[in-house]
Amino acid sequence: MTEHESVSIGAGFLRVIGAALHLGRFRPWLLLGFIYLAVSTLTRFVLIGVSMAAGMAAWTDLPAVLAVGAVYDLAATLYLFAPFAPVPGAASRAPVPQQVAT
């Protein structure tokens, strides 16, 4: 695969994702995912602050705690919201009901 082919494949993928987001089908799920990530990150900051005040954590622990927490929260977000996300093209593959002649 040449560099030009890989760039065109990447650009095509981004175009498909952009079209899906432009249609608005994924906007509610993305919004819920971002809200979940924001609340989780805020909670993590509060908990690390309480731990620092109690002397159980230091400033040097902050990057590791946030990195591990971000990975965990991303995995939890995908686990929670992926089953409810609409599948692109599912409507076009759905069986069409046949009318019964009476």
ROSE-4610 file (N, C-alpha, C; in Angstrom, 1 decimal, always signed):
// ROSE-4610
residu = [M/M/M/T/T/T/E/E/E/H/H/H/E/E/E/S/S/S/V/V/V/S/S/S/I/I/I/G/G/G/A/A/A/G/G/G/F/F/F/L/L/L/R/R/R/V/V/V/I/I/I/G/G/G/A/A/A/A/A/A/L/L/L/H/H/H/L/L/L/G/G/G/R/R/R/F/F/F/R/R/R/P/P/P/W/W/W/L/L/L/L/L/L/L/L/L/G/G/G/F/F/F/I/I/I/Y/Y/Y/L/L/L/A/A/A/V/V/V/S/S/S/T/T/T/L/L/L/T/T/T/R/R/R/F/F/F/V/V/V/L/L/L/I/I/I/G/G/G/V/V/V/S/S/S/M/M/M/A/A/A/A/A/A/G/G/G/M/M/M/A/A/A/A/A/A/W/W/W/T/T/T/D/D/D/L/L/L/P/P/P/A/A/A/V/V/V/L/L/L/A/A/A/V/V/V/G/G/G/A/A/A/V/V/V/Y/Y/Y/D/D/D/L/L/L/A/A/A/A/A/A/T/T/T/L/L/L/Y/Y/Y/L/L/L/F/F/F/A/A/A/P/P/P/F/F/F/A/A/A/P/P/P/V/V/V/P/P/P/G/G/G/A/A/A/A/A/A/S/S/S/R/R/R/A/A/A/P/P/P/V/V/V/P/P/P/Q/Q/Q/Q/Q/Q/V/V/V/A/A/A/T/T/T]
num = [1/1/1/2/2/2/3/3/3/4/4/4/5/5/5/6/6/6/7/7/7/8/8/8/9/9/9/10/10/10/11/11/11/12/12/12/13/13/13/14/14/14/15/15/15/16/16/16/17/17/17/18/18/18/19/19/19/20/20/20/21/21/21/22/22/22/23/23/23/24/24/24/25/25/25/26/26/26/27/27/27/28/28/28/29/29/29/30/30/30/31/31/31/32/32/32/33/33/33/34/34/34/35/35/35/36/36/36/37/37/37/38/38/38/39/39/39/40/40/40/41/41/41/42/42/42/43/43/43/44/44/44/45/45/45/46/46/46/47/47/47/48/48/48/49/49/49/50/50/50/51/51/51/52/52/52/53/53/53/54/54/54/55/55/55/56/56/56/57/57/57/58/58/58/59/59/59/60/60/60/61/61/61/62/62/62/63/63/63/64/64/64/65/65/65/66/66/66/67/67/67/68/68/68/69/69/69/70/70/70/71/71/71/72/72/72/73/73/73/74/74/74/75/75/75/76/76/76/77/77/77/78/78/78/79/79/79/80/80/80/81/81/81/82/82/82/83/83/83/84/84/84/85/85/85/86/86/86/87/87/87/88/88/88/89/89/89/90/90/90/91/91/91/92/92/92/93/93/93/94/94/94/95/95/95/96/96/96/97/97/97/98/98/98/99/99/99/100/100/100/101/101/101/102/102/102]
x = [+0.9/+0.0/+0.9/+0.6/+1.4/+0.9/+1.7/+1.3/+0.1/+0.0/-1.2/-2.5/-2.4/-3.6/-4.0/-3.0/-3.3/-3.9/-3.4/-4.0/-5.5/-5.7/-7.1/-8.0/-7.5/-8.4/-8.7/-7.7/-7.9/-8.9/-8.7/-9.6/-11.0/-11.2/-12.5/-13.2/-12.4/-13.0/-13.4/-12.6/-13.0/-14.2/-14.3/-15.5/-16.8/-16.7/-17.8/-18.2/-17.3/-17.6/-18.1/-17.6/-18.1/-19.5/-19.8/-21.2/-22.2/-21.7/-22.6/-22.9/-21.9/-22.0/-22.9/-22.7/-23.5/-25.0/-25.3/-26.7/-27.3/-26.5/-27.0/-27.5/-27.2/-27.7/-26.9/-25.6/-24.8/-24.7/-25.2/-25.0/-25.5/-26.7/-27.2/-26.2/-25.7/-24.9/-23.5/-23.0/-21.7/-21.9/-23.0/-23.3/-23.3/-24.1/-24.1/-22.8/-22.0/-20.6/-19.7/-19.8/-19.0/-19.4/-20.7/-21.2/-20.7/-20.8/-20.3/-18.8/-18.0/-16.6/-16.3/-17.1/-16.9/-17.2/-18.3/-18.7/-17.6/-17.2/-16.2/-14.9/-14.5/-13.2/-13.3/-14.5/-14.7/-14.7/-15.3/-15.3/-13.9/-13.1/-11.8/-10.9/-11.1/-10.4/-10.8/-12.1/-12.5/-11.9/-11.9/-11.4/-9.9/-9.2/-7.7/-7.4/-8.3/-8.1/-8.3/-9.3/-9.6/-8.4/-7.9/-6.8/-5.5/-5.3/-4.2/-4.3/-5.5/-5.8/-5.6/-5.8/-5.6/-4.2/-3.4/-2.0/-1.8/-2.8/-2.6/-2.1/-2.1/-1.6/-0.8/+0.1/+1.0/+0.7/+1.2/+1.0/+1.6/+2.7/+3.3/+2.4/+1.4/+0.4/-0.6/-0.8/-1.9/-1.9/-0.8/-0.8/-1.2/-0.7/-1.0/-2.4/-3.0/-4.4/-5.3/-5.0/-5.8/-5.7/-4.5/-4.3/-5.1/-4.9/-5.6/-7.1/-7.5/-8.9/-9.5/-8.8/-9.3/-9.5/-8.5/-8.6/-9.8/-10.0/-11.1/-12.4/-12.5/-13.7/-14.1/-13.1/-13.4/-13.9/-13.3/-13.8/-15.2/-15.5/-16.8/-17.8/-17.5/-18.4/-18.7/-17.8/-18.1/-18.9/-18.7/-19.5/-20.9/-21.1/-22.4/-23.3/-22.6/-23.4/-23.3/-22.4/-22.3/-23.6/-24.1/-25.3/-26.5/-26.6/-27.7/-27.5/-26.3/-25.9/-26.6/-27.1/-27.7/-26.6/-27.0/-26.0/-26.2/-25.1/-25.2/-25.7/-26.7/-27.2/-28.1/-28.5/-29.4/-30.7/-31.2/-32.5/-32.6/-31.5/-31.6/-31.5/-31.0/-31.0/-32.2/-33.0/-34.2/-35.1/-35.8/-36.7/-37.9/-38.4/-39.6/-40.8/-41.8/-43.0/-43.8/-44.2/-45.0/-46.5/-47.2/-48.7/-49.3/-50.2/-51.0/-52.2/-52.3/-53.5/-54.7/-55.8/-57.0/-58.1]
y = [-1.2/+0.0/+1.2/+2.1/+3.3/+4.4/+5.4/+6.5/+7.2/+7.3/+8.0/+7.2/+5.9/+5.0/+5.1/+5.1/+5.1/+6.5/+7.5/+8.9/+8.9/+8.4/+8.4/+7.5/+6.4/+5.6/+6.3/+7.0/+7.7/+8.9/+9.6/+10.7/+10.2/+9.0/+8.5/+8.1/+7.5/+7.1/+8.4/+9.4/+10.7/+11.3/+11.2/+11.7/+11.0/+9.7/+8.9/+9.2/+9.3/+9.7/+11.1/+12.1/+13.4/+13.4/+12.6/+12.6/+12.0/+11.0/+10.4/+11.4/+12.2/+13.2/+14.4/+14.7/+15.8/+15.5/+14.2/+13.8/+13.9/+13.9/+14.0/+12.7/+11.6/+10.3/+10.0/+10.4/+10.1/+11.2/+12.3/+13.5/+13.2/+12.6/+12.4/+11.4/+10.4/+9.4/+10.1/+10.9/+11.5/+12.5/+13.2/+14.2/+13.4/+12.3/+11.5/+11.0/+10.5/+10.0/+11.1/+12.3/+13.4/+13.9/+13.9/+14.2/+13.2/+11.9/+10.9/+11.1/+11.3/+11.5/+12.8/+13.8/+15.1/+14.8/+14.2/+13.9/+13.0/+12.0/+11.1/+11.8/+12.7/+13.4/+14.4/+15.0/+15.9/+15.2/+14.0/+13.2/+12.7/+12.4/+12.0/+13.1/+14.3/+15.5/+15.7/+15.6/+15.7/+14.7/+13.4/+12.3/+12.5/+12.9/+13.0/+14.2/+15.2/+16.4/+16.0/+15.1/+14.6/+13.7/+12.9/+12.1/+12.9/+14.0/+14.8/+15.6/+16.0/+16.7/+15.7/+14.4/+13.5/+12.9/+13.4/+12.9/+11.6/+11.0/+9.7/+9.8/+10.9/+11.1/+12.3/+12.4/+13.5/+14.1/+15.3/+15.9/+15.0/+14.2/+13.4/+12.2/+11.9/+10.8/+11.3/+12.6/+13.1/+12.7/+12.7/+12.3/+10.8/+10.0/+8.5/+8.3/+8.9/+8.7/+9.2/+10.4/+10.9/+10.0/+9.5/+8.7/+7.4/+6.7/+5.4/+5.6/+6.7/+7.0/+7.3/+8.0/+8.4/+7.1/+6.2/+4.9/+4.1/+4.0/+3.3/+4.0/+5.3/+6.0/+5.8/+5.8/+5.7/+4.2/+3.3/+1.9/+1.7/+2.4/+2.3/+3.0/+4.1/+4.9/+4.0/+3.4/+2.6/+1.4/+0.8/-0.3/+0.1/+1.3/+1.7/+2.2/+2.9/+3.6/+2.9/+2.0/+1.4/+0.5/-0.2/-1.0/-0.2/+1.1/+1.9/+2.8/+2.8/+3.6/+3.1/+3.9/+3.5/+2.9/+1.9/+1.3/+2.0/+2.5/+3.1/+2.1/+2.5/+1.6/+0.6/+0.5/-0.6/-0.4/+0.8/+1.1/+0.6/+0.7/+0.2/-1.3/-2.0/-3.4/-4.1/-3.3/-3.9/-4.5/-5.6/-6.2/-5.4/-5.3/-4.5/-5.4/-5.0/-5.8/-6.0/-7.2/-7.5/-7.3/-6.7/-6.6/-8.0/-8.3/-9.6/-9.3/-10.0/-9.8/-10.4/-9.7/-10.2/-10.3]
z = [+0.0/+0.0/+0.0/-0.9/-1.0/+0.0/+0.2/+1.1/+0.6/-0.7/-1.2/-0.9/-1.1/-0.8/+0.7/+1.6/+3.0/+3.4/+2.8/+3.0/+2.5/+1.3/+0.8/+1.6/+2.1/+3.0/+4.3/+4.9/+6.1/+5.9/+4.7/+4.4/+4.2/+3.5/+3.3/+4.6/+5.5/+6.8/+7.6/+7.6/+8.2/+7.6/+6.3/+5.6/+6.0/+6.1/+6.6/+8.0/+8.9/+10.3/+10.3/+9.6/+9.5/+9.0/+8.0/+7.4/+8.5/+9.2/+10.3/+11.4/+11.8/+12.8/+12.3/+11.0/+10.4/+10.4/+10.2/+10.2/+11.5/+12.6/+13.9/+14.6/+13.9/+14.5/+15.8/+15.8/+17.0/+18.0/+17.7/+18.6/+20.0/+20.2/+21.6/+22.3/+21.7/+22.3/+22.6/+21.7/+22.0/+23.2/+23.2/+24.3/+25.6/+25.7/+26.9/+27.3/+26.3/+26.6/+27.2/+26.6/+27.1/+28.5/+28.7/+30.0/+31.1/+30.7/+31.6/+31.9/+30.9/+31.0/+31.9/+31.7/+32.4/+33.9/+34.2/+35.6/+36.3/+35.5/+36.1/+36.4/+35.5/+35.7/+36.9/+37.0/+38.1/+39.4/+39.4/+40.6/+41.0/+40.0/+40.2/+40.8/+40.3/+40.9/+42.3/+42.7/+44.0/+44.9/+44.5/+45.3/+45.5/+44.4/+44.6/+45.5/+45.5/+46.4/+47.9/+48.1/+49.5/+49.9/+49.0/+49.3/+49.6/+48.9/+49.2/+50.5/+50.8/+52.1/+53.3/+53.1/+54.1/+54.2/+53.2/+53.2/+52.6/+51.9/+51.3/+49.9/+49.3/+47.9/+47.8/+46.8/+46.6/+45.2/+44.9/+43.5/+42.5/+42.8/+41.8/+41.4/+42.2/+41.9/+40.9/+40.7/+40.0/+38.5/+37.7/+36.4/+36.2/+37.0/+36.9/+37.2/+38.3/+38.6/+37.5/+36.9/+35.8/+34.6/+34.3/+33.1/+33.2/+34.3/+34.5/+34.6/+35.2/+35.3/+33.9/+33.1/+31.8/+30.9/+31.0/+30.2/+30.8/+32.1/+32.6/+32.2/+32.3/+32.0/+30.5/+29.7/+28.2/+28.0/+28.6/+28.5/+29.0/+30.2/+30.8/+29.9/+29.3/+28.4/+27.2/+26.6/+25.4/+25.8/+27.0/+27.5/+27.7/+28.3/+28.7/+27.5/+26.6/+25.5/+24.2/+23.9/+22.6/+22.3/+23.2/+22.8/+22.3/+22.7/+22.4/+21.1/+20.6/+19.5/+18.2/+17.4/+16.1/+15.2/+14.5/+13.5/+12.2/+11.6/+10.3/+9.2/+8.4/+7.4/+7.8/+9.1/+9.6/+9.0/+8.8/+8.3/+6.8/+6.1/+4.7/+4.6/+5.6/+5.6/+6.3/+6.9/+7.6/+6.6/+7.0/+6.0/+5.9/+4.6/+4.3/+4.5/+5.3/+5.5/+4.2/+4.0/+2.8/+3.1/+2.2/+2.4/+2.1/+2.9/+2.7/+1.8/+0.7/-0.1/+0.5/+0.6/+1.1/+0.1]
